[in-house]
């Protein structure tokens, strides 16, 4: 694989019999799914989104326009089967929009969508202006969300490296407004932490309205940041979702 590829397999994809296309939280890179890939093992390849402006693509300009980005992701989407689309935190919204765009353009759809730690698309309210805040205010807001240890974020080198990607991802979704379309013809699993202080259960359950297939709402022990504190449980849900994929959905 090339460093500039949009999706990077975190294990040997030719050895795997099943696949997960994973989209990280704001500011996240492909390595956000390293622990998850280890939990899933070699039989399930995790194809992690590799966005410009971070990690292997650090030297490339960040992307802040949603529609052109979705066009690129549709073109680069891994053509493997069976394939789950997994979105984590704000990555769940991007995963949903990618599934819609795949359908609109006549592409093969994933065998399921797993959305973790994020409200349903018609309940989502991405922040509109955090990417415009001055540096100190920006990091105060970011730290209030959790997920980034304050002692690490306080280091100037950390902020210099991660701030452009964080700002870009918040800007990317800042203009998002839900638009009605028919439900997706793929099963959806919504995942939330039992101690998530951000999500409301009604907003998680609302994901059921966005599929004409099976829907499950699952909770696991943990807070909002499930990849960090519950990778084993999340891996189990992904494995179970792949097992539930039916010939009709493939």
N, C-alpha and C positions, 0 to 999 in steps of 0.2 A: 504494500500500500504506500501511496505517496503522502507526505505531510499535508498536502493541500487537498486531499480527498475530503469530501463532506461527511462521510461516515467511516469510522475506523473500527475494524473488528478487534476486540480485546482478547480473543483467542482464535485459534485456527478455524476459519469458517468452513473449510473443506472437510474438516473432521467432524463438525457439528451436524446433527440431524434436525435441529430446530434453531430458530433465530429470534432475537429481540432487537428491535430498533429503538434506541433510548435517547431521549431528549432531556437535557439537564435544566436545572434551575437557572435563574438570572445570574450571569457572570460565570456559570459553570463551564467546564471543558469536558473533553472525553474521559479524562481520568476520574471524574466524579463517579463513574460506574465501575471502577476497578474492583472494589470490594464485592459489589453485586456480581460481577463476572466470576470472581473466585468462588462465590457461593453457588453459582449455577453450574460450574464445572465445564469440562470440555465438550459435552454433548449439546450445549446451548450456547451459541455464539451471540455476544452482545455487540451490536453495531452502534457505537456511540457517536452522537453528533459532534462534529469537529468544526466549530464556528470560527471564522476569522477573528483576529485580535486577541487570541489567547493560546497558551500552550504551543502546540506544534505550528499554529498559524499566527503566532504573536506579531510577526512583522507585517501582516496584512491589515488593510483598513477594516474597521469594524463595520457591521451592517446595521442600519437603523430603519430601513424601509421594508415593511412586512411583505407586500405583494411580490416584489422581485425576489426576496429571499425564498418565499414559498415556491416560486417557479424553479429556482435552483435546486431546492430540496426534492421536488417531484422528479426532476431529471436524474438526480443522484441516488434516489431511494433504492436500497438494496433489493434486487430481484431474487429473493430467496424464499423458500416455503418449507414448512409453515413459518409465518412471521407475525410476531406481536409488535404493536406500536406502544411504547411505554413513555409516558410523559411525567416528569417529576416537578412538583411545584409549578411555577409558571410555564415550565416545559410541557405540562399537560395541555394547556391552552394551545400552544404551538403544535403539539401532536394532533389535537383535534382539527385544527385548521389545515394541517397537512393532509389528514385523512379526507377532509372535504375536497381539497384541491385534487387529490389523486382521483377521487370519484368524478369530479367535474371534467377532468382531462381524459377520462376513459381508461385509466390505469387499473391494474389489479390492486385490490384493496388488501390491507393486512387482515389477518385472521382474527384479530381482536384488538381492542384498545384498552390499556390499563392506565388510569389516571390517578396519580398519588398526590395527596396534600394540596388539592386545589378545588375550588368550587366549580360547579357546572358552567359551561360557557355562557349561558344566558343569565347567570348570577355573578359572573366574574366582573370585577371592577378594578382593572389595572391602574396603578397610580399614574396620574397625568403629568406631573411636573417634577418628580424626584430627580430626574436626570439633569434638571436645570439648577439644582441647588448648589451653592458654593461648597467647596471641599469639606470644611468642618461640619456644616449642616448635613451634607450628603451622608457622611459617615455616621453621624449621630442617628440619622434615620435608618441606615442599613443595620447598624448594631442593635437597634430596637426590635428588629425582626428576629434576632437570634440567628444561629447557624454559623456565625463567624466569631471566633474567640476574640474578645476585646484586646487581649495582650498581643495578638498577632496583627489585628487591624491597626493597632497603634504604631506599628513599625512603618516608617516612611517608604521603605522599599516595597513592602507588601501593597501599600496603597497605590504606588506608582505603577505597579504591574497589573493590579486587578481593577483599578477604578475605570479605565476606558471601556473594558468589556461590560462591567456592571452598568455603567451609564448607558451604553449602547443597547443593552437588552431591555432596560426599563423604557428607553425611548422607542424601541421596536414595537412594544405593545401599548404605548401611551395613547395612541389614537384608536385603539380597538373599540368597536361597538358591535354588539351581537346582531347578526342578520339571520332571519328565518330561512331554513332550508329543510328538506325532508330528513327524517332521522337516518343515521348511517345504517347500512345493512350488515353491521358487524357487532358482535357482543362487546359490551363495555363493563369493565370492573372498576369501581371507584374505591380507592384505598385511603384511609385516614388513620391518624394515631389516636389512641384512647385519651391522651393528654394534650391533644392539639388545642391550644388556646385561641387559635386564629379562625379555624373553620367552624361553621355551623352545620350540624347534621343535615338540616333541610337542604342546604346548598350542595352538599355531597350527594344526597339521594336524588337530587334533581338531574343528575347525569342520566337517570333512567329514561328521561324524555328524549334523549338524543340517539337512541338506538331502536331499531325495529327487531333486534335480536334479543338474546338473553342479557339480563342485567344483574350484577351483584354489587352490593355495598359491603365492604370488608373493613374491619378495624383490626389494628395490631397494637401491641403494647409499645408506646413511644409517644413523642411529641410531634411537632410539625416536620422535623427533619429526619425522616424515616431512613433515608439512605445512610445516615451517619449512625443512628442508634438502633435500627432494626433491619439491617441488610439481609439477615437470614430469613426473617419472616416475609419480607418483600420478595425475595427469591422464590420462596415457597408458593406465593400467590401467582407469580409469573409462570412457574412450572405447572401449576394447576390450571391456569388459563390456557396454556398450550395443550394440555391434555384434554381439555374440554372442546377444543376447536373441532368442528364437525366437517365432514366432506362437503356439506352444503356451503359452509362459510369459506371453504378453500376454493 
